Amino acid sequence: MRRLAFLLLLLALAGRAAAQDSDVLVRVTADPAEGAVIGQRIRLFVDVLFPHDMPHPPKVTAPEFPGAQLFRFESQATTMNDRLEGRSYVGQRFEFALYPRRGGSLTLPAFVATLLDRAGNPVGSARSDPASVAVAVPPGIDPSQPVVASTDVSAEEQWTPDPAKPFVVGDALKRSMTRTALDVPGLALAALDPSAPDGVRAYADPPEIADSIDRGEVTGRRTDRVTYVFERPGTYRLPDTAQIWWDLDDGTARIAQEPGVEVVVQAAEAAAAGMPDAGDSRRPWLPIAGAVLVLLAAGALGYRYWTAAMSWWRRRREAREDGEPAVFRRLRRACRTGDAAATCRLLHAWLSCLPARPGPEPQVQGRGRADLASLYARLQQALFASRGETWTMEEGRALARILIACRRGLRSRERIRSSTLPDLNPGPMLLDPSRR
């Protein structure tokens, strides 16, 4: 019984959903409904209406449309309410832009709306009834070519370099054509004709499409570029450009046209023969070349003196870093930190900075000299003895005090060199307590 009741409930819900899907209306209306011409934007409004309640906004897909271009510029649909045959409906309106590319009666395919439940899952679909739109071909318009119907179409052209200047064989001239149309996408505008007269080769770049949309109103912009390369000397007339369009305000055919140019191309030998001689005052590059040479000479001279100054400064800095004062400062820091290896290495480095020939004995007398020899022996034991001797921070500080007194005595008797000399091994003379 429970299974039967559950089955009946599912059938009831399915029937209710089917009934609900059948109650959903998909309505298509066109603006303008009549009197449209080829190339004109026709607004298609697709309304999906639910009786009383809309569980979730539906999705609408655009069908294939032979003989026309179909766009959707607005990504958001608008919520709407309507009342049909005494019944209230709520739903959403989707807007599409239709651009017919041929005249006659165009049959609109059915638009399909996917229905969703409150969780956003598909539960069914609904489709619109077929409809048709009548499209006219105005007089003076060739329907076999891209046709633009708008209220304003403009064109702008640029040449690089100036086409009035003389050219020689192998030179290139670049042409840029930009067209703008209201209520028409850039893809609907005709491509720039890349044809060129015999003796000129044309290379077309891919078009640059830059459409802008403001509150559903589109402004199409298309830029085409062609580069002309001249292969033979002569006088060439590059073609005009034209965009035929239908003025919706005046109901007349117009042409957005930019004229071509005439280019004179010389042979390379003739162009070289026509150059002014060395004394010709029409050579403005001569003073520029002289100024450049002066600047290069000044730069080379400045670089030479700069290099010499930097080398002198580097030698002075190295002398300061390797001289006796700098080495002794590093020795004092090593003594105070208790680093035995660094203390021994810097002690010998400092001793190598002392005069090569021993002068008068340092003023470290009596117990001070004995303490110096004892601390040096302890330092050697801490580094090289196998009995695990250690060098303490207190011993390092005591060594630093004795070395400061020893250095003070040396400086008072003769001048210490400021540059590093090879190791003369003066350590025994300074550290031997038997020398009185």
C-alpha positions as CSV (number, residue, x, y, z in Angstrom):
1,M,0.0,0.0,0.0
2,R,2.8,2.4,0.8
3,R,4.5,1.7,-2.5
4,L,1.3,2.2,-4.3
5,A,0.6,5.5,-2.5
6,F,4.2,6.7,-3.3
7,L,3.7,5.8,-7.0
8,L,0.5,7.7,-7.1
9,L,2.2,10.7,-5.5
10,L,4.9,10.7,-8.2
11,L,2.4,10.4,-10.9
12,A,0.5,13.4,-9.5
13,L,3.6,15.5,-9.2
14,A,4.6,14.6,-12.8
15,G,1.2,15.5,-14.0
16,R,1.3,18.8,-12.1
17,A,4.7,19.6,-13.6
18,A,3.5,18.7,-17.1
19,A,0.5,20.8,-16.6
20,Q,2.7,23.7,-15.3
21,D,5.0,23.3,-18.4
22,S,2.0,23.4,-20.7
23,D,0.8,26.6,-18.9
24,V,4.1,28.4,-19.5
25,L,3.9,30.8,-22.4
26,V,6.8,31.7,-24.7
27,R,5.9,34.8,-26.7
28,V,8.0,36.5,-29.5
29,T,7.4,40.1,-30.7
30,A,9.4,42.2,-33.2
31,D,10.1,45.9,-33.3
32,P,9.5,47.2,-35.9
33,A,6.8,44.7,-36.6
34,E,6.6,45.9,-40.2
35,G,8.5,48.1,-42.7
36,A,12.0,46.8,-41.8
37,V,14.7,47.0,-44.5
38,I,17.7,44.7,-45.1
39,G,20.6,45.4,-42.7
40,Q,18.3,47.1,-40.1
41,R,18.3,46.1,-36.5
42,I,15.1,44.3,-35.6
43,R,14.5,43.9,-31.8
44,L,13.1,40.5,-30.9
45,F,11.6,40.3,-27.5
46,V,11.2,36.8,-26.1
47,D,8.8,36.7,-23.1
48,V,8.7,33.6,-20.9
49,L,5.5,33.9,-18.8
50,F,4.5,31.7,-15.8
51,P,1.0,31.6,-14.3
52,H,0.9,33.2,-10.9
53,D,4.4,32.2,-9.8
54,M,7.9,31.8,-11.4
55,P,9.9,29.2,-9.4
56,H,13.2,30.2,-11.0
57,P,14.3,32.4,-13.9
58,P,14.4,30.3,-17.1
59,K,17.1,30.0,-19.7
60,V,16.5,30.9,-23.4
61,T,18.8,29.8,-26.2
62,A,19.0,31.5,-29.6
63,P,18.1,29.3,-32.6
64,E,19.9,29.0,-35.9
65,F,18.7,31.7,-38.3
66,P,19.5,31.3,-42.0
67,G,19.6,34.6,-43.9
68,A,20.2,36.7,-40.8
69,Q,22.5,37.5,-38.0
70,L,21.2,37.1,-34.4
71,F,22.9,38.7,-31.4
72,R,22.1,39.1,-27.8
73,F,23.8,42.3,-26.5
74,E,22.1,42.4,-23.0
75,S,23.1,39.5,-20.8
76,Q,20.5,40.2,-18.1
77,A,16.8,39.6,-18.7
78,T,14.1,41.9,-17.2
79,T,11.3,40.7,-14.9
80,M,7.8,41.5,-16.2
81,N,4.2,41.0,-15.3
82,D,1.2,40.6,-17.7
83,R,-2.4,39.7,-17.7
84,L,-3.8,37.6,-20.5
85,E,-7.5,36.5,-20.8
86,G,-8.1,37.4,-17.2
87,R,-5.1,35.4,-15.9
88,S,-2.1,37.0,-14.2
89,Y,1.4,36.0,-15.4
90,V,4.9,36.7,-14.2
91,G,8.1,36.1,-16.1
92,Q,11.2,37.5,-17.8
93,R,11.9,39.2,-21.1
94,F,14.9,38.4,-23.2
95,E,16.0,40.8,-26.0
96,F,17.8,39.8,-29.2
97,A,19.0,41.8,-32.1
98,L,18.2,40.5,-35.6
99,Y,20.0,41.8,-38.7
100,P,18.4,40.4,-41.9
101,R,20.8,39.8,-44.8
102,R,18.2,39.2,-47.5
103,G,14.9,40.6,-48.4
104,G,11.5,38.9,-48.4
105,S,9.6,37.1,-45.6
106,L,11.9,35.6,-42.9
107,T,10.4,32.8,-40.8
108,L,11.5,33.0,-37.2
109,P,12.5,29.6,-35.7
110,A,11.0,28.6,-32.4
111,F,12.8,29.9,-29.3
112,V,13.2,27.3,-26.6
113,A,13.0,28.2,-22.9
114,T,14.5,25.7,-20.4
115,L,12.4,25.7,-17.2
116,L,14.1,25.3,-13.8
117,D,12.9,24.4,-10.3
118,R,13.6,26.5,-7.2
119,A,17.0,24.8,-6.9
120,G,18.0,25.7,-10.4
121,N,17.6,22.1,-11.9
122,P,15.9,21.6,-15.3
123,V,12.4,20.3,-15.0
124,G,11.0,20.9,-18.5
125,S,11.0,23.2,-21.5
126,A,8.6,25.4,-23.5
127,R,8.9,26.8,-27.0
128,S,7.4,29.7,-28.9
129,D,5.1,29.5,-31.9
130,P,6.7,30.2,-35.4
131,A,6.5,33.8,-36.6
132,S,7.6,35.7,-39.7
133,V,9.1,39.1,-40.4
134,A,8.8,41.0,-43.7
135,V,12.1,42.6,-44.9
136,A,12.3,45.1,-47.8
137,V,15.2,45.9,-50.1
138,P,15.4,49.7,-50.7
139,P,16.1,51.0,-54.2
140,G,19.8,51.6,-54.9
141,I,20.9,48.9,-52.5
142,D,22.7,45.8,-53.7
143,P,21.6,42.9,-51.4
144,S,24.5,40.7,-52.6
145,Q,26.9,43.0,-50.7
146,P,27.0,43.7,-46.9
147,V,24.2,46.3,-46.3
148,V,24.2,48.7,-43.3
149,A,20.9,50.4,-42.2
150,S,21.5,53.1,-39.6
151,T,20.9,56.7,-38.6
152,D,24.6,57.6,-38.7
153,V,27.7,56.0,-40.4
154,S,31.1,57.7,-40.6
155,A,34.5,56.9,-42.0
156,E,38.0,58.0,-41.2
157,E,41.2,57.3,-43.1
158,Q,44.9,57.6,-42.3
159,W,48.1,57.1,-44.4
160,T,51.5,56.3,-43.0
161,P,53.9,57.8,-44.2
162,D,52.6,60.9,-46.1
163,P,51.6,59.7,-49.6
164,A,52.7,63.0,-51.1
165,K,56.4,62.3,-50.4
166,P,58.4,60.5,-53.1
167,F,58.7,56.8,-52.9
168,V,61.3,54.4,-54.3
169,V,60.9,50.7,-55.3
170,G,60.6,48.6,-52.1
171,D,59.0,51.3,-50.0
172,A,55.7,50.6,-48.2
173,L,52.6,52.7,-47.6
174,K,50.1,51.8,-44.8
175,R,46.4,52.6,-45.0
176,S,44.1,52.5,-42.0
177,M,40.3,52.8,-42.5
178,T,38.0,53.1,-39.5
179,R,34.2,53.1,-39.9
180,T,31.6,53.7,-37.1
181,A,27.9,52.9,-37.3
182,L,25.1,53.4,-34.8
183,D,22.9,50.4,-33.9
184,V,25.0,48.1,-36.1
185,P,27.7,45.7,-35.0
186,G,31.2,46.0,-36.5
187,L,30.9,42.6,-38.1
188,A,28.1,43.9,-40.3
189,L,30.4,46.6,-41.9
190,A,32.1,45.7,-45.2
191,A,35.7,44.7,-45.4
192,L,38.3,47.1,-46.9
193,D,39.0,46.2,-50.6
194,P,42.6,45.0,-50.7
195,S,43.0,45.3,-54.4
196,A,45.9,47.2,-55.9
197,P,47.1,48.2,-59.4
198,D,49.7,46.2,-61.2
199,G,53.1,46.8,-59.8
200,V,51.9,47.2,-56.3
201,R,51.4,44.3,-53.8
202,A,48.8,44.7,-51.1
203,Y,48.8,42.9,-47.7
204,A,45.6,43.1,-45.5
205,D,45.7,42.7,-41.7
206,P,42.9,41.0,-39.8
207,P,40.1,43.6,-39.0
208,E,39.9,45.1,-35.6
209,I,36.3,45.0,-34.2
210,A,35.6,47.3,-31.2
211,D,31.9,47.5,-30.4
212,S,30.5,49.4,-27.5
213,I,27.1,48.9,-25.8
214,D,25.3,51.5,-23.7
215,R,21.9,50.5,-22.2
216,G,21.2,48.1,-25.1
217,E,22.3,50.5,-27.8
218,V,25.3,49.2,-29.8
219,T,27.8,51.3,-31.7
220,G,29.9,49.3,-34.1
221,R,33.5,50.1,-35.0
222,R,35.6,48.4,-37.5
223,T,39.2,49.2,-38.4
224,D,40.9,47.7,-41.5
225,R,44.5,48.1,-42.4
226,V,46.2,47.4,-45.8
227,T,50.0,47.8,-46.5
228,Y,51.0,48.6,-50.1
229,V,54.5,47.6,-51.2
230,F,55.7,49.2,-54.5
231,E,57.5,46.7,-56.8
232,R,58.2,48.8,-59.8
233,P,58.7,52.5,-60.5
234,G,55.7,54.5,-61.9
235,T,52.7,56.5,-60.9
236,Y,50.0,54.6,-59.1
237,R,46.4,55.4,-58.2
238,L,45.3,53.5,-55.0
239,P,41.6,52.8,-55.0
240,D,38.9,54.7,-53.1
241,T,37.0,53.1,-50.2
242,A,33.2,53.1,-50.0
243,Q,30.6,51.9,-47.5
244,I,27.1,51.9,-48.9
245,W,24.4,52.4,-46.2
246,W,20.7,53.1,-45.9
247,D,19.8,56.2,-43.9
248,L,16.8,55.2,-41.8
249,D,16.0,58.9,-40.9
250,D,15.8,60.2,-44.5
251,G,15.0,56.9,-46.3
252,T,17.8,57.3,-48.8
253,A,20.9,55.4,-49.9
254,R,24.2,57.1,-48.9
255,I,28.0,56.3,-49.3
256,A,30.6,56.8,-46.6
257,Q,33.6,57.2,-48.9
258,E,37.2,58.1,-48.5
259,P,39.3,58.9,-51.6
260,G,42.4,57.1,-52.7
261,V,45.7,58.7,-53.3
262,E,48.2,59.0,-56.2
263,V,51.7,57.8,-55.4
264,V,54.9,58.5,-57.5
265,V,57.5,55.7,-57.2
266,Q,61.1,56.1,-58.5
267,A,63.7,53.6,-59.2
268,A,66.4,53.3,-56.5
269,E,69.1,54.5,-58.9
270,A,67.2,57.6,-60.0
271,A,66.5,58.5,-56.4
272,A,70.2,58.2,-55.6
273,A,71.1,60.4,-58.6
274,G,68.6,63.1,-57.6
275,M,70.2,63.5,-54.1
276,P,71.8,66.9,-53.4
277,D,75.6,67.1,-53.4
278,A,77.9,67.6,-50.4
279,G,77.7,71.4,-50.6
280,D,74.0,71.5,-50.9
281,S,72.4,73.5,-48.0
282,R,69.4,71.2,-48.1
283,R,71.2,68.7,-46.0
284,P,69.9,69.4,-42.5
285,W,71.5,66.2,-41.2
286,L,75.1,67.6,-41.4
287,P,74.9,69.7,-38.2
288,I,73.0,66.9,-36.5
289,A,75.8,64.5,-37.4
290,G,78.4,67.0,-36.1
291,A,76.6,67.4,-32.8
292,V,76.4,63.6,-32.5
293,L,80.2,63.2,-33.0
294,V,80.9,65.9,-30.4
295,L,78.6,64.2,-27.9
296,L,80.3,60.8,-28.6
297,A,83.8,62.3,-28.1
298,A,82.8,64.0,-24.9
299,G,81.2,60.8,-23.7
300,A,84.4,58.8,-24.4
301,L,86.6,61.3,-22.6
302,G,84.3,61.4,-19.6
303,Y,84.2,57.6,-19.5
304,R,88.0,57.5,-19.5
305,Y,88.3,59.9,-16.5
306,W,85.4,58.2,-14.8
307,T,87.1,54.8,-15.1
308,A,90.4,56.2,-13.7
309,A,88.6,57.8,-10.8
310,M,86.7,54.6,-9.9
311,S,89.9,52.6,-10.1
312,W,91.6,55.1,-7.7
313,W,88.7,54.9,-5.3
314,R,88.6,51.1,-5.4
315,R,92.3,51.0,-4.5
316,R,91.8,53.4,-1.6
317,R,88.9,51.3,-0.3
318,E,90.8,48.1,-0.5
319,A,93.7,49.7,1.3
320,R,91.4,50.8,4.1
321,E,89.9,47.4,4.3
322,D,93.2,45.5,4.3
323,G,95.3,48.0,6.3
324,E,96.5,47.6,9.9
325,P,93.8,49.7,11.5
326,A,91.0,47.7,9.8
327,V,92.6,44.4,10.6
328,F,93.1,45.3,14.3
329,R,89.5,46.3,14.6
330,R,88.4,42.9,13.3
331,L,90.9,41.3,15.7
332,R,89.4,43.1,18.7
333,R,85.8,42.0,17.6
334,A,86.9,38.4,17.3
335,C,88.6,38.4,20.7
336,R,85.5,39.8,22.4
337,T,83.2,37.1,20.8
338,G,85.4,34.2,22.0
339,D,85.9,32.8,18.5
340,A,89.2,31.0,18.8
341,A,89.7,30.3,15.0
342,A,88.9,33.8,14.0
343,T,91.1,35.3,16.8
344,C,94.1,33.2,15.7
345,R,93.7,34.0,12.0
346,L,93.3,37.7,12.6
347,L,96.1,37.8,15.1
348,H,98.6,36.5,12.5
349,A,97.1,38.8,9.9
350,W,97.7,41.8,12.2
351,L,101.2,40.7,13.0
352,S,101.9,40.6,9.2
353,C,101.0,44.3,9.1
354,L,103.9,45.2,11.5
355,P,107.2,46.4,10.2
356,A,109.3,43.8,8.5
357,R,112.3,44.5,10.8
358,P,111.6,44.5,14.4
359,G,112.1,47.9,16.0
360,P,112.2,48.7,19.7
361,E,110.3,46.2,21.8
362,P,106.6,46.9,22.5
363,Q,105.9,48.5,25.9
364,V,104.4,45.4,27.4
365,Q,106.6,44.7,30.4
366,G,106.6,42.2,33.2
367,R,103.4,40.3,33.8
368,G,101.7,41.8,30.7
369,R,104.2,40.1,28.4
370,A,103.9,36.8,30.3
371,D,100.1,37.0,30.2
372,L,100.3,37.6,26.4
373,A,102.4,34.5,25.9
374,S,100.3,32.4,28.2
375,L,97.1,33.5,26.4
376,Y,98.6,32.7,23.0
377,A,99.6,29.3,24.2
378,R,96.1,28.7,25.5
379,L,94.7,29.8,22.1
380,Q,96.9,27.3,20.3
381,Q,95.9,24.5,22.7
382,A,92.2,25.3,22.2
383,L,92.7,25.0,18.4
384,F,95.2,22.2,18.0
385,A,95.3,20.1,21.3
386,S,93.5,16.8,21.4
387,R,92.5,17.1,25.0
388,G,89.3,19.1,24.3
389,E,90.7,22.5,25.5
390,T,88.2,25.4,25.1
391,W,88.8,29.1,24.6
392,T,86.6,31.3,26.7
393,M,85.1,34.7,26.1
394,E,86.9,36.0,29.2
395,E,90.3,34.9,27.8
396,G,89.5,36.6,24.5
397,R,88.7,39.8,26.2
398,A,91.9,39.6,28.3
399,L,93.9,39.0,25.1
400,A,92.2,42.1,23.5
401,R,93.2,44.3,26.4
402,I,96.9,43.2,26.2
403,L,97.0,43.6,22.4
404,I,95.6,47.2,22.8
405,A,98.4,48.1,25.2
406,C,101.0,46.4,22.9
407,R,99.7,48.3,19.8
408,R,99.7,51.6,21.8
409,G,103.4,51.0,22.6
410,L,104.2,50.2,18.9
411,R,102.5,53.3,17.6
412,S,104.3,55.5,20.1
413,R,107.8,54.3,18.8
414,E,107.4,54.0,15.0
415,R,104.9,54.3,12.3
416,I,102.9,51.1,11.4
417,R,102.4,50.4,7.7
418,S,98.9,50.8,6.4
419,S,99.1,48.1,3.7
420,T,99.3,44.4,4.0
421,L,102.7,42.7,3.5
422,P,103.5,39.0,3.2
423,D,103.5,37.0,6.4
424,L,106.9,37.6,8.0
425,N,106.1,35.4,11.0
426,P,106.9,38.0,13.7
427,G,104.8,36.2,16.2
428,P,107.7,34.6,18.3
429,M,109.4,38.0,18.7
430,L,106.2,39.5,20.2
431,L,104.8,36.5,22.0
432,D,108.0,35.0,23.5
433,P,108.1,35.9,27.2
434,S,111.9,35.3,27.4
435,R,112.6,38.4,25.3
436,R,113.0,41.2,27.9
